[in-house]
Amino acid sequence: MPRISYRRKLFLKKLLRVLLILTGTAAAVSIVLLIYLEPYVTYDRQGVPVEYVRHERYAGSTKYTLKKMLKLAFDGIIGFSDRPLTLVGWLGGAVCALSLAGFVALIICAATVGCAPWLWAVCGLALLNGAVLVALGVQGAYMNRMYDELKGRPLYILAESINTQRE
């Protein structure tokens, strides 16, 4: 019989608690998710990559529509990366910089030739929208850091420790 590690025992206890709470399809979905996500919970990544040759599809064409594929890709990008949040902040900074450059150009234009009053409103709105995007980017980055902390994952995972005393 294979030896069960301490981490795996803790995982199985957590799994049992969840299964006692959930019933029906929620439990079935939870079991499937927990089985697939178990290495990420227990940090047990000693699997060996398996290479295989993918054969041609047996039963016609896929029923997975382009909309479903795009939704899956979007969930994959958003769920595992903070890049979209930082991009919103950088986009806001670029909009603010462009609107400030527009204000400078409007001041020069108004001093020399004259310009329409609605251009001032457009530049002002662009500056405010850029500031909102910067604020959203900062808030999103903060929330992403909180989410990373709430996961409770350690900073380092030691494969081996030498000359340490466990208390």
N, C-alpha and C positions, 0 to 999 in steps of 0.2 A: 504494500500500500504506500503511495507517495506521501512524503512529509508535507504538511501544510505550514506555510510560513505564518508568522505572527500577523503581518499585514493582511494576509489573505483571510485569516480567522476574523479579524476586525471587519473586513469587507463583508464576509458572509453573515456576521451578526447584524450589520447595517441592512443588508439585503433582506434578512429574515424580518427585521422590524418593519421595513417598508411593505413587505408582502402581507404582514399581519394587518396593516392599516388598509391597504388597497384591496379591492375586489373586482372581479370581472375583467373587462377589456383593459382598464387602466393598469391592472396588475400584469397582464400579458405584455403590454407595451413596455412597462417598467422592467420586466424581466429581460426582454430583448435588449433594451437600452443599457441596462446594467451589465449584461454579459459582454456587449461590445465595448462599453466604456470602462470596464473593470481595469484594464492596464493603466488607464489615466488616473483612476482613483487610487490604486495601490502602488503606482509608480513601478510596476513590474514589467519591464520592457526587455525581456530576454528572448523574444521571439526571433526566429530565423526567417529572413525574407524568402518567399517561395516564388520562383519564376514559372510561368506557364505560358502555353501558346493558346491564344483565344481563337476559338473556332467560329465559323460563320453562324449567324443567328439561325436557329432551327425553325421557329414559328413565325415567319413573315416579318413585318416591320414593327417597330416599337410603338406602344400606345402612349408613351411619355411625350406630351406635346412640348412645343417650344416654350410656351408660357411656364409650364412646370419646370423645365430645365433652367430657364432664366431665374425663376424663383429660388431653385436649389442653389444656383451659383451665387445669387445675391445673399442668401442666408449663410453660405460658406464664407463669403467675403466679410460680411458684417459680423458674424459670430466669432471669428477667430482672429480679428485684426482691429487695431485702433487706427489704421490708416485713413479710413473715410472720415473719422472725426477730426484728425489733424488736417486733412485736405480741406474741410469746411473752414477751419481757422485760417489756413493759408489763402484760400479763396477770398475770405473777408478782408484779409490784409491787402491783397491785390486790388480789390474793389475800392478800399479806402485810399490806397496810393493813387489809383487812376482818378478818383474823384478829386483828390487834392491837386493833382496835376491839371485837371479840368478847371478847378478854381483859379489856379495860377494863370492858365490860358485865358480864362474869362476876364480876369483883372487886367491883363495886358490888352485884350481885345476891347474891353470897355474904355480903357484909357486912350486908345488910339482911334478905333473906328466906331465902336458902339456895338451892343449886342442885344438880343431879345431877352426880356425879363424871364421867360420860362426856362431859359438855359440855367439860370441860377437855381431854380427849383429842382431841375433834373440833377444837377451836381450835388445839391443838398440832400436829396433823397438817396442818391447813390452813396454818399458818405454815411448817412444813417443806416442804410442797409448793410454796408460793409462793416460798420461797427457792431450791428446785430450778429452778423456771421462770425466775427471775431469772438464775440461773447459766447456764442453757441459752441464754437470750437474749443474755447477754454473750459466751458462747462462739460462738454463731452469728454475732453481729456481727463478732467477731474473724476468724472463718473467712471471712466474706464479704469483708472488707477484704483478707485474704491472697489470695483468689481474684481480686479486682480487680487486685491488684498482679501476680499471676502471668500475667494476660492480656497484660501488657506493652504496653498501649495508652498512647500519649502523653497528657500532661495537656492539651495544646493541639494543634490542627491548624491550621497557617497556610495560608491560601488564597493569600497573596502576601507576599513579603518585599522590602523596599526598602533599598537601600544596605547590603547585607551581602556580606561576602567569604567565599567558600567555600574551605576549605583542602584 
